[in-house]
């Protein structure tokens, strides 16, 4: 009798938690994509990264510090090399500004420049400004499963909504079924030709979350072109970051944060 009572009590205690966990697990392809995207978001965030731009005949390294508030506000400060040091990029909604200390000017990046390379990398200005577009501007559907480096992943196809002003004709993502980490993303043009591929690896504890610390964006149209990003430090939910921090006035006086 005591044994049955113990099982009953255990079931009563554990069932609500199990039920709630099951309810919060993503069930649709869109929910899986959204959860993977949100892994890198908090109410606010700060990170330190190194970006290496690799070309057939040269390699260039850039050090960055980033501040974010949700997915609408973002600031990037270039801390090295010397020739780029002090440049600041501000993302506010779907708009972007660049402060250039050498001429003491802040320039708004026009729509005509959104598809240009960001800092000479394989990322465009549009990639940075419309990061949440993969959730809002596309349909999402499961297209099977595949194992990548030992990780069982959903394969998800994203196709643009008819009214969406987007660049890609299709996006294909491989997202870990357990951790919701996106390990691979392929970007296709409107003619269904693959343009570039992003991969992620070296999962570690960053800011209290399991996240890939190493990412590579490889061009599928330009041989020998790729951009590597290594996250060196990550912090979430900073108490001292407010909306006023993400202003044109502030980026002119922004300084490197000491860790």
Phi, psi and omega per residue, in radians:
X1 nan -0.776 3.138
X2 -1.105 -0.641 3.138
X3 -1.099 -0.798 3.134
X4 -1.136 -0.642 3.126
X5 -1.135 -0.697 3.130
X6 -1.107 -0.745 3.114
X7 -1.102 -0.726 -3.126
X8 -1.104 -0.801 -3.126
X9 -1.127 -0.705 3.121
X10 -1.085 -0.729 3.128
X11 -1.108 -0.758 -3.133
X12 -1.108 -0.675 -3.092
X13 -1.293 -0.751 -3.013
X14 -1.517 -0.456 -3.036
X15 -1.074 -0.807 -3.139
X16 -1.010 -0.713 -3.139
X17 -1.148 -0.741 3.127
X18 -1.123 -0.725 -3.128
X19 -1.124 -0.744 -3.139
X20 -1.149 -0.689 3.123
X21 -1.099 -0.718 3.132
X22 -1.122 -0.646 3.139
X23 -1.180 -0.590 -3.062
X24 -1.502 -0.212 3.097
X25 -1.193 2.402 3.134
X26 -1.142 2.452 -3.110
X27 -2.063 -0.470 3.119
X28 -1.761 2.830 3.125
X29 -1.066 -0.680 3.128
X30 -1.121 -0.700 3.122
X31 -1.142 -0.645 3.105
X32 -1.126 -0.810 3.125
X33 -1.075 -0.748 -3.125
X34 -1.123 -0.723 -3.133
X35 -1.173 -0.674 3.102
X36 -1.122 -0.757 3.118
X37 -1.079 -0.709 -3.065
X38 -1.297 -0.174 3.094
X39 -1.002 -0.584 -3.085
X40 -1.574 -0.007 -3.100
X41 -1.878 2.614 2.929
X42 -2.412 -2.989 3.008
X43 -1.030 -0.606 3.023
X44 -2.697 2.933 -3.113
X45 -2.772 2.824 3.068
X46 -2.508 2.422 3.127
X47 -2.566 2.727 3.048
X48 -2.113 2.244 -3.069
X49 -2.358 2.788 2.944
X50 -2.138 2.286 -3.141
X51 -2.035 2.199 3.101
X52 -1.951 2.151 3.111
X53 -1.748 2.042 -3.038
X54 -1.888 2.232 3.084
X55 -2.244 2.861 -3.070
X56 -0.941 -0.569 -3.042
X57 -2.023 0.000 -3.133
X58 -2.825 2.845 3.069
X59 -2.367 2.394 -3.122
X60 -2.218 2.413 -3.114
X61 -2.025 2.384 3.137
X62 -2.272 2.324 3.081
X63 -1.787 2.433 -3.026
X64 -2.339 2.624 2.870
X65 -2.153 2.382 -3.050
X66 -2.231 2.427 3.017
X67 -2.137 2.485 3.138
X68 -2.453 2.708 3.032
X69 -2.359 1.857 -3.026
X70 1.034 -2.473 3.108
X71 -2.008 0.165 -3.097
X72 -1.787 -0.424 -3.048
X73 -2.193 2.329 -3.038
X74 -2.667 2.406 3.051
X75 -2.261 2.324 3.045
X76 -2.117 2.211 3.093
X77 -1.932 2.184 3.076
X78 -1.439 2.136 -3.113
X79 -1.848 -0.227 3.076
X80 -2.919 2.643 0.136
X81 -1.384 3.127 -3.029
X82 -1.029 -0.655 -3.061
X83 -1.210 -0.392 3.134
X84 -1.888 -0.141 -3.054
X85 -0.983 2.316 3.113
X86 1.684 -0.234 3.064
X87 -1.141 2.470 -3.122
X88 -2.295 2.426 3.054
X89 -2.051 2.313 3.129
X90 -2.063 2.178 3.004
X91 -1.876 2.175 3.082
X92 -2.324 1.860 -3.038
X93 1.127 -2.159 3.126
X94 -1.815 0.340 -3.137
X95 -2.047 2.728 -3.045
X96 -2.493 2.415 3.099
X97 -2.204 2.705 3.119
X98 -2.291 2.097 3.053
X99 -1.655 2.192 -3.122
X100 -1.981 1.842 -3.054
X101 -1.130 -0.498 -3.098
X102 -1.057 -0.546 3.118
X103 -2.017 0.048 3.121
X104 0.929 0.813 -3.131
X105 -2.299 2.560 3.020
X106 -1.909 2.160 -3.070
X107 -1.992 2.266 3.034
X108 -1.424 2.253 -3.118
X109 -1.401 2.030 -3.062
X110 -1.315 2.825 3.116
X111 -0.947 -0.569 -3.110
X112 -1.154 -0.299 -3.115
X113 -1.841 0.045 -3.044
X114 -1.153 -0.458 -3.132
X115 -1.610 0.051 3.091
X116 -1.346 2.729 -3.133
X117 -1.102 2.422 3.076
X118 -1.556 2.033 3.130
X119 0.968 0.524 3.113
X120 1.354 0.170 -3.081
X121 -1.562 -3.034 3.073
X122 -1.583 0.161 2.985
X123 -1.758 2.538 3.098
X124 -1.797 2.891 3.026
X125 -0.997 -0.647 -3.142
X126 -1.120 -0.628 3.101
X127 -1.029 -0.678 -3.078
X128 -1.357 -0.662 -3.062
X129 -1.351 -0.664 -3.032
X130 -1.930 0.846 -3.113
X131 -1.108 -0.697 -3.100
X132 -1.422 0.086 3.123
X133 -1.072 -0.505 -3.128
X134 -1.104 -0.336 3.115
X135 -1.659 -0.771 -2.977
X136 -1.548 -0.442 -2.981
X137 -1.889 0.113 -3.075
X138 -2.317 2.726 2.883
X139 -1.535 2.754 -3.054
X140 -2.335 2.337 3.101
X141 -2.563 2.511 3.064
X142 -1.233 2.450 -3.138
X143 -2.345 0.634 3.110
X144 1.859 -2.930 -3.131
X145 -2.392 2.714 3.126
X146 -2.729 2.582 3.114
X147 -1.713 2.212 3.109
X148 -2.082 2.040 -3.140
X149 0.877 0.719 3.105
X150 1.495 -0.016 -3.123
X151 -1.800 2.140 3.096
X152 -1.314 2.111 -3.018
X153 -2.139 2.546 2.875
X154 -1.282 2.499 2.907
X155 -1.794 2.175 -3.079
X156 -2.223 2.277 3.059
X157 -1.701 2.358 3.046
X158 -2.024 2.219 3.109
X159 -2.195 2.385 -3.010
X160 -1.138 2.504 3.014
X161 -1.164 2.626 -3.071
X162 -0.961 -0.628 -3.066
X163 -1.616 -0.013 -3.030
X164 -1.356 2.315 3.088
X165 -1.596 1.398 -3.069
X166 -2.157 2.882 -3.087
X167 -1.556 -0.678 -2.954
X168 -1.541 2.408 3.082
X169 -1.402 -0.404 3.111
X170 -2.872 2.579 3.023
X171 -2.262 2.397 3.121
X172 -2.112 2.197 -3.056
X173 -2.154 2.523 3.019
X174 -1.998 1.959 -3.039
X175 -2.106 2.214 -3.131
X176 -0.945 2.224 -3.086
X177 -1.177 -0.458 -3.096
X178 -1.687 -0.915 -3.042
X179 -1.588 -0.187 -3.131
X180 1.137 0.344 3.100
X181 -1.426 2.327 3.047
X182 -1.447 1.971 -3.110
X183 -1.612 -0.366 -3.118
X184 -2.709 2.449 3.072
X185 -2.433 2.268 3.065
X186 -1.938 2.355 -3.128
X187 -1.960 2.232 -3.088
X188 -2.039 2.591 3.067
X189 -1.453 -3.071 -3.075
X190 -1.250 -0.173 3.079
X191 -1.740 0.243 3.116
X192 1.142 0.497 3.085
X193 -1.783 2.269 -3.120
X194 -1.200 2.316 -3.079
X195 -1.824 -0.802 3.134
X196 -2.710 2.773 -3.088
X197 -2.278 2.282 3.093
X198 -1.928 2.315 3.086
X199 -2.193 2.706 -3.141
X200 -2.310 2.555 -3.127
X201 -2.756 -3.040 3.111
X202 0.998 1.030 3.140
X203 -1.236 2.263 3.124
X204 -2.621 3.025 3.117
X205 -1.339 1.983 3.101
X206 -2.168 1.928 3.138
X207 1.124 0.478 3.134
X208 1.538 0.107 3.127
X209 -2.223 2.612 3.041
X210 -1.422 1.973 -3.074
X211 -2.434 2.643 3.031
X212 -1.200 2.338 3.121
X213 -1.701 -0.165 -3.079
X214 -2.259 2.209 3.124
X215 -2.339 2.535 3.105
X216 -2.308 2.286 3.013
X217 -1.909 1.996 -3.050
X218 -1.974 2.253 3.093
X219 -1.285 2.348 3.077
X220 -1.724 -0.003 -3.134
X221 -2.003 -0.287 3.132
X222 -2.180 1.886 -3.076
X223 -1.089 2.316 3.085
X224 1.445 0.143 -3.138
X225 -1.805 2.150 3.030
X226 -2.751 2.797 3.090
X227 -2.212 2.285 -3.107
X228 -1.969 2.314 3.078
X229 -2.116 2.226 3.071
X230 -2.078 2.094 3.113
X231 -1.491 2.145 -3.098
X232 -1.736 -0.453 -3.115
X233 -2.701 2.467 3.135
X234 -2.511 2.410 3.117
X235 -2.459 2.463 3.141
X236 -2.082 2.732 3.012
X237 0.971 1.003 3.083
X238 -1.234 2.328 -3.068
X239 -1.348 -0.406 -3.024
X240 -1.721 0.124 3.137
X241 -1.678 2.125 -3.141
X242 -2.158 2.966 -3.120
X243 -0.999 -0.636 -3.091
X244 -1.121 -0.363 3.121
X245 -1.114 -0.543 -3.049
X246 -1.670 1.191 -3.097
X247 -2.278 2.757 3.116
X248 -1.088 -0.647 -3.140
X249 -1.122 -0.674 -3.064
X250 -1.269 -0.604 -3.070
X251 -1.159 -0.365 3.112
X252 -1.260 -0.438 -3.112
X253 -1.993 0.214 -3.119
X254 -1.171 2.399 3.122
X255 -2.197 2.758 3.128
X256 -1.037 2.336 3.114
X257 -1.469 2.292 3.089
X258 -1.490 2.298 -3.104
X259 -1.624 nan nan
